[in-house]
């Protein structure tokens, strides 16, 4: 994820003190999550204030980051490339917390690890179809 931040300014002006106070408080409240800093530049009519605030932007760089920003996330055991460990009778061994994956760096991955970009690309390309369970 590529993150950046920069400063912005908002200007508040009014001809009366009550209106100026109301507009200034509304603007500070609107910018409350952006660390506003107020500088009052004129204390007599027309009143004038400058609010400096910080804007943060995050740009996804991978398919998985873009999907997470949209609220979609997968873990490895949901991926079609994940191969769970099997018991001698052929059933999935539910005690084991890992499995094999041809796209994992060492060929083995935790089943609850965040899915890699290849999983998201497979879904995006339409090679895998998702369905809702009841």
C-alpha positions in Angstrom: 0.0 0.0 0.0 1.4 3.3 -1.0 0.6 6.0 1.6 1.0 9.8 1.3 -0.1 12.8 3.2 -0.3 16.6 2.5 -1.5 19.8 4.0 -4.7 21.6 3.0 -6.3 24.8 4.1 -9.9 25.9 4.8 -10.9 29.5 5.1 -13.8 30.8 7.3 -15.2 34.3 7.1 -18.2 36.0 8.5 -19.5 39.5 9.3 -20.8 38.8 12.8 -19.2 37.1 15.7 -22.0 34.5 16.4 -22.1 33.5 12.7 -18.3 33.3 12.6 -18.2 31.2 15.7 -20.8 28.8 14.3 -19.1 28.4 11.0 -15.7 27.9 12.5 -17.0 25.3 14.9 -18.7 23.4 12.1 -15.6 23.4 10.0 -13.4 22.2 12.8 -15.9 19.5 13.5 -16.0 18.4 9.9 -12.2 18.3 9.9 -11.9 16.6 13.3 -10.2 13.5 12.0 -7.6 15.5 10.0 -5.8 17.2 12.9 -7.0 20.8 12.3 -5.0 23.8 13.4 -6.8 27.1 13.6 -5.2 30.5 13.0 -7.5 33.5 13.5 -6.3 36.2 11.2 -8.8 39.0 11.9 -10.6 39.5 15.2 -13.0 42.3 14.0 -15.6 42.4 11.3 -15.2 40.8 8.8 -13.8 37.9 10.9 -11.3 35.7 9.2 -9.7 32.3 10.1 -7.5 29.8 8.4 -7.7 26.1 9.2 -4.7 24.0 8.3 -5.4 20.2 8.2 -3.7 17.0 7.0 -5.1 14.7 4.3 -3.9 11.1 4.1 -4.2 9.0 1.0 -3.6 5.3 0.5 -3.3 3.7 -2.9 -3.4 0.0 -3.3 -0.4 -1.5 -5.2 -1.5 -5.1 -5.4 -4.7 -7.0 -6.3 -5.1 -8.2 -2.7 -4.7 -4.6 -1.3 -7.3 -3.3 -3.8 -9.7 -6.1 -2.9 -9.2 -5.5 0.9 -10.0 -1.8 0.3 -13.3 -2.9 -1.2 -14.0 -5.2 1.8 -13.1 -8.5 0.1 -10.5 -10.7 1.8 -9.5 -14.3 1.6 -7.3 -16.6 3.6 -5.2 -19.5 2.2 -7.6 -22.3 3.0 -10.2 -20.6 0.8 -7.9 -20.6 -2.2 -8.1 -23.3 -4.9 -4.3 -23.8 -4.8 -4.3 -24.7 -1.1 -3.9 -28.4 -0.5 -4.7 -29.5 3.1 -2.9 -32.2 4.9 -4.7 -35.6 4.6 -4.9 -38.4 7.1 -4.2 -42.0 6.2 -7.9 -42.6 5.4 -7.9 -39.7 2.9 -9.9 -37.3 5.1 -8.6 -33.7 5.9 -6.6 -33.6 9.1 -8.3 -30.8 10.9 -5.6 -30.7 13.7 -3.0 -29.4 11.2 -2.8 -25.6 10.9 -0.9 -25.6 7.6 -1.1 -27.0 4.0 0.8 -27.1 0.8 0.6 -24.4 -1.9 2.5 -24.2 -5.2 2.6 -20.4 -4.9 4.0 -20.3 -1.3 7.6 -19.3 -0.9 8.6 -22.6 0.7 5.7 -24.6 -0.6 3.9 -24.7 2.8 1.6 -22.0 4.3 -0.6 -21.5 7.3 -4.2 -22.1 6.4 -5.3 -18.8 8.1 -2.7 -16.7 6.4 -3.9 -13.9 4.2 -4.2 -15.2 0.6 -1.6 -14.2 -1.9 -2.2 -12.1 -5.0 -2.4 -15.2 -7.2 -5.6 -16.2 -5.4 -7.2 -12.8 -6.1 -6.0 -12.8 -9.7 -7.6 -16.2 -10.2 -10.9 -14.9 -8.9 -10.6 -11.7 -10.9 -9.8 -13.5 -14.1 -12.9 -15.7 -13.7 -11.0 -19.0 -13.4 -12.7 -19.5 -10.1 -16.3 -18.8 -9.4 -17.5 -17.8 -6.0 -20.9 -18.9 -4.6 -22.8 -18.0 -1.4 -23.4 -20.6 1.2 -26.8 -20.7 3.0 
